[in-house]
Amino acid sequence: MRLVGALLLLLLGSRSAAADVELKNDSFIDGQAVVFSGGFGIGDIGASRFVAPEAGRILTKVQLLFGAATTTKTMTLRVYDDTAGTDTPGNMLFFGDFEMAGSDTAMQELQPDMPVELPAQFRIGLEFQHQGVPTIANDNDMTNAADRNYLFAPNLGGWLKSSTAGVKGDWIIRAFIDGEGGPIGQVCTGNGDCPTGEFCDTDIGACTFECRTTDDCNGNICNSLGQCLIDASEGGCCRTDRGGGEVAALFGIGLVAILLRRRRCAG
């Protein structure tokens, strides 16, 4: 494994930031150290489970950190139905090959060229077509959501939780789905589990936010938990919908566009 300081860059795309909802399990932010896991071999998979607000959302893109070397390698993106919640996922919904040039500082972006309709709970996997680096990364906060991070390794018996194999952090793999709202982040049971400026959406058990400033709330108040308040004079009730208003961009640092072309797809 290789420990480096990584810089997260905002990627440009054809869709606006407000048109997609980000799902993630990791706590990584720009400038933090990450761990690149170099033990993967051909056919091994690193995978993350995600929970969407409801079934029927469309997967628009996947982002991941893929580094520890700068060579170009082919990786296979796999999307599974994960409704059962077992270590082994259900039916495969999509797979396709992408060529990626490794980078310690730039997030890679993979865009399926066909609609991928998702169940409420699904899994994103990255299958290796090579040995070693470049490779996927996990965050370095030394915590691991055991029911969100997985490995497939034939020499270890197939699918298993990554924590069982000794991985300390969460995979830096993120799914973007259609719809409006703030990003859906780390697992939580209450607001105290969430970073500053986010609240716990207990319906899906994940941290999120609706706003960063009052401009994101159509002139209403944005509170310290990142929630829009309808009327501060009436006690500051939170909005009942999470879709109204524009959502502030997550990252305010340099821009870079990385477009990865899918080479193969089978239904």
N, C-alpha and C positions, 0 to 999 in steps of 0.2 A: 504494500500500500504506500501511496505517496501523499504527503500532506503539503498543501500549497495554499497560498492566499489567492482567492478567486474574486473577480470583479464581474458582477451581474450587469448585463447591458440590455436596455430596452430594445426589443426587436420591432421593426416596422412590418406592417402587413396590410392587406387590402381591406381588412375589417377594422372598425374603430374599437378603441378600448372599451367603450360602453356597450358594445354589441356582444361581448363574450364574458363568461364567468370563469375565473381561474380556480381550479381545484388543486390543492397541494397538501402534502403531509410534512414537508421539511420546514425548518425555521431559517434557512439560509437567506442572508441579505448581502448586498454588495460589500466587498472588502473582507469578508470573513474567510477563515481557513476552511478548507474542505478536505475530504479524504477520497482519493481515487482508488477504487478497489481493483487490484491487478490480478486477482485469482481466477477470473473468468476464462473458460475455454470454449472451443467451438461447440455450439448447440446449447450452451448455458444461457439462462435468462435472468435478468434483474427486473422486478415488477413491483408496481404500486397499485394498491386498491383505492378507489375513489368513490365518494357518495355524492350524487347529484341531488338537487332539490326535489326532483321527481323523474320518473321514467319518461322517455320520449325525447330527451334533449339530443342534439346532434354534436358529435365530436368535431371541432373545427381545426384543432392543432394540438401538438404535443411539444413541450419544451423540456430540454434536459441539459445537464452539464456533462461533457464528454471530452476528457483530456488526459493529461500525463504523457502525451506524445502528440506530435503535429501531423502524423501520417494520415492518409485518407483510407477509411475502411468502410465496408458495407455492413450495416446493421439492419435487422429485420424488426419492424414495428408490429406488435401483435396486440389486439384488443379482444378481451374476453368478457362474456357475461359472468359476473361474480355474485349473482343474487344469492346463491346458497351459503356464501360466507365461509366455505371450507378452504383448507390449504390449497387444494386443487381446484382451479377455476372451471367454469362451465364452457359452453360452446364458444368457439372463436367467431367473432363478428367481423374481423378484418385482419389481413396481414399484407405487408408490402416491404420491399427492400429500399433502403435509402443509403446513399453515399454521404459520409460525413468526414470532414477534416477536423482532427482533434484540436482542441483549444482549451487552455486553462482559464481563459478569461471571458469567453463568449458563450452564451446559451445557444444551443442548437435548436432549430425549429423544424418540425416535421408536419406536413400538411397532407392528409389523405385526399386523393382526388376523386373520391366518391363519398356520398353521405353515409355516415356511420351512426345509426340510431342506437341510443344507449338505454339500458335498463337503469334503474336508480342506483344500483351498485355495480361497478364494473372494474376491470383491471387492465392496466397498460403494462405491457412487457417489452423489453428490448433484448432481442436474441443476438448473440455474438456469432459472427461468421469467421472470427479470428481468435487467436490466443493472446491474452495479455492486454497491453495498451495499444492505442488509446482505449479508455474505459469509462464507465459511468461513475458518478460520485455520490457520496452521502455527506450530509451535514456533519458538523463537528461539535454539536452540543451535548453529545454523549447520552442522548435519550433516543428511544426507538419505539414508535407505535407498533407493537408486535403484530397487530391484526391489519396493518396497512402496508407492510414491507415484506416482499417475498423473493425467493430464489427458485429457479428450476435448474437442478444439477443432477444428471444421470448417475454420477459417481457417489452422490449423497442420497440416492433413492428417489429422486424426482422433485416434486414441489415441497417446499418447507419455508417456514418463516425465516427471514434473513437473520433475526436475532439468534436463532438456533445455531446458525453457522458463525456466530461471533461478530456480526456487523453491529456497530455501536450506534449509528445514526440512521436517519431516514434518507431514502434515495431522493436525489434532487431530480425528480421526474414530475412534470406538471401537466395536467390536462386542461384544455380550454373547451367549454361547451357554449352553445348558443344561448342567448337570453341576456337579461340585464341584471345588475346587482354587483355588489362588491365581491372580491375574491374570497373563496372558501378555503381556509387554511388549516392549521394544525388541529388535532383532535382535542376536544374539551368537554367538560361537564358543567362548567360555570365560567363567568366572566374572569375570575381570577386565574384561569388557565391560559388566558389569551395575552398577546403582547399589548403594550400601550397603544390606545387608539383603535382597538378592536373589541367586539363583544362576542359571546358564545351563542350561536344559534342552536338551541337545544333540540330543535326538530331534526337536525342532521348531525348534531354532535361535533361541530367544527367552528373555528373562529372565522369571523368575517367583519366587514365594515361597509357602511353605506356612504360615508362622506369623509373628507379630510378638511374641508372648509365650508363655510355657509354657502359659497357659490355652488356647491354640489347639491344643495338642498332647496334650490329654487327660492332663495331668500330667507328660508327658515333657519333655525339654529342647528348647528352640528355639535353634538356633545362630546365629552371626553372619551366615550366608547365608540365614536365613529357612527353614531346613530343620528338621523335627522329627526328633529322635534317639530311637531305640527305647530304648536303655539306655546311659547315659553310662559306667557301670562296665565296659562291654564295648567301650570305645573310641569310643562315639558313632556307631554306624551310623545312616545315614539310613533313614527309612521307605521301603519299596518301593512303597507306594501313595501317590498324591497326593490321594486323595479323603477320607480319614478326618479327623474333627475339624472344628471350625468354623474358618473363616478370618476373621482380623481385618478389620474394615472398613478400606477404603483411605484414607478421608479423614475427619478428625475435626473438620471445621469446620461452620459453620451449615447448616441443612437447608432445602431448598426443593423443592417439588413442581412439576414442569412436565409437564403431560400434553398431548401433541399428538395430535389426532384425525386419523386418516387419512381423506381425502376420497374417494379413488378407488383401485381396485385392479383389475388384470387379471392373469390367470394367465400 
